[in-house]
Amino acid sequence: MRRYVFILLLFGVFVGCQDKEVDPDGTIETNARLVNNLPVDGCEWHFMITHDHHTSFYLPSKSTAYKVETIIATLPRSGGAITTRVRIRYRPTSQKGHVQCGFGRIAEYDEIDIIEIRKR
């Protein structure tokens, strides 16, 4: 009996710790990292979103990139990688975007429409 209570308790904690919220209109709100690793041979500005031990990479759509640029403009410049934690509400698109990476590589990531973004 104790084992079942323990398993149920663990499941409740796991479900309660989820930070991804999906609205009926298809928008998703979640924590993310806005990252520019190009100075250390990574990729230019993109989003990293981790859920259930899986990390996905996204780019803002061209029509909503200005919302991300307002956050980027507030970040201190350094010679290395730049990362900031953000909370975003977005809607997936069916488009792919391209981002410059180190060693002349171009990465292709899914694009998302940014509905709202704020620093955490």
CORRA-V793967 format. One record per backbone hydrogen bond with DSSP energy under -0.5 kcal/mol. NH is the residue of the N-H (numbers start at 1). CO is the residue of the C=O. Records with the same first field share a line. If there is no record, write none. Layout:
NH: CO ; CO
//
This chain:
5: 1
6: 2
7: 3
8: 4
9: 5
10: 6
11: 7
12: 8
13: 9
14: 10
15: 11
16: 12
17: 13
18: 15
21: 19 ; 29
23: 21 ; 27
26: 23
28: 90
29: 21
30: 88
32: 86
33: 48
34: 84
35: 33 ; 46
36: 82
37: 43
38: 43
40: 37
41: 38
42: 37
44: 100
46: 35
47: 58
48: 33
49: 56
51: 49 ; 54
54: 51
56: 49
58: 47
59: 110
61: 112
64: 61
65: 61
67: 64
68: 64 ; 65
69: 65
70: 66
71: 67 ; 68
72: 68
73: 69
74: 71
75: 72
82: 36
84: 34
86: 32
87: 118
88: 30
89: 116
90: 28
91: 113
92: 26
93: 111
97: 109
99: 107
101: 105
102: 42
104: 101
105: 102
107: 99
109: 97 ; 107
110: 57
111: 95
112: 59
113: 91
114: 112
115: 89 ; 113
116: 89
118: 87
120: 85
//
